[in-house]
Amino acid sequence: MEVEFAVSARRHRIGRARALHVIRNPRVTFIVAGPAGRDDRIVFLSDDHTGRALEVMAVELDDGTLYVIHVMDLRESTGPSTREAHHDR
């Protein structure tokens, strides 16, 4: 699968290699409805290769490319059940 990054994905200054690690090794993956008239978002939660907990959000383009639009440290607002799933080892 090809992966491309939007400029906005670098807003929190987290590198592409970290995001790719999370996409390729997700602990939790789920779909979030996109804003009205927009594609649904795929959310990947996991630790990067250094153990830093991240959330990566992407949309799948018509050609199958995963277009990453958001990468940041995992937030508490992601929800307790997701945090618990993330920390189950």
GIBELMO-V56004 format. One record per pair of residues at least 24 apart in sequence whose C-alpha atoms are under 6 Angstrom apart, sorted by the first residue. I is the first residue (numbers start at 1). J is the second residue. Records with the same first field share a line. If there is no record, write none. Layout:
BEGIN
I = J  J
END
This chain:
BEGIN
2 = 65
3 = 65  66  67
4 = 67
5 = 67  68
6 = 69
8 = 69
9 = 69  70  71
12 = 72
18 = 48
21 = 48
22 = 46  48
END
